[in-house]
Amino acid sequence: MKTHQLPHVTASGPLVIITAAVLASAIAFYYFAAPLTGVTGSAGAMLVLIASLALALDGFVLRFRNSGPVFILAWILGLLGALGTFTAAVFLHAWWLVAVVAVVLAGLLITLGFRQTKT
């Protein structure tokens, strides 16, 4: 009898987080550096840029940790960071950034939902 194994989906959530966070960093850099965005050179745009880079780093941590206290801490910090970045992007009226950070939040949910624990 042939047994079917589930595909290895553990990496999909963190890869979504990393990809979306890198894209968010690029968008935040545009808002920070480009003239006439309304937030050029502002502390808020710089904060969103740094937070987006931190979310990418968080995605790497989640990619290599499937369980344990490091995973839980990274997931909670990622969730708080993504919610804060989402809120800051709304205040900056950076709607593309809002959309990309929403994808980061979806990646966090995927990571939590499909993680595999050692048995």
C-alpha positions, 0 to 999 in steps of 0.5 A, a space after each residue: 500500500 502506498 502512503 502519501 506524504 504531505 508536501 513540505 510546506 514549512 518554508 512557504 510562510 517564511 519565504 512569503 515573509 522574507 519576500 514581502 519584507 524585502 519589497 516593503 523595504 524597497 517601497 519604504 526606501 522610495 518613500 524616504 528618499 524620493 522627493 515629493 512623496 510627502 514623507 521624504 526624509 521623515 523619521 516615520 519613513 526611516 522607522 518603517 524602513 528599519 522595521 521592514 528590514 527587521 521583518 525580513 530578518 525575522 523571516 530568516 529566523 522563522 525559516 530555520 526554526 520550526 518549533 521551540 521558544 526561539 520560534 515562538 519569540 520570533 513569531 510574536 515579535 514578527 507579529 508585533 513588528 508587522 502590526 506596528 509597521 502596518 499602522 505606521 504605513 497607514 499614518 504615512 498614507 503609503 498604501 502600497 506599503 500597507 498592502 505588502 505588510 498585509 502579505 507579511 501578516 499573511 505569511 506569519 499566519 501561514 508559518 504558524 498554521 503549517 509548521 511541523 513539529 518533531 515527533 
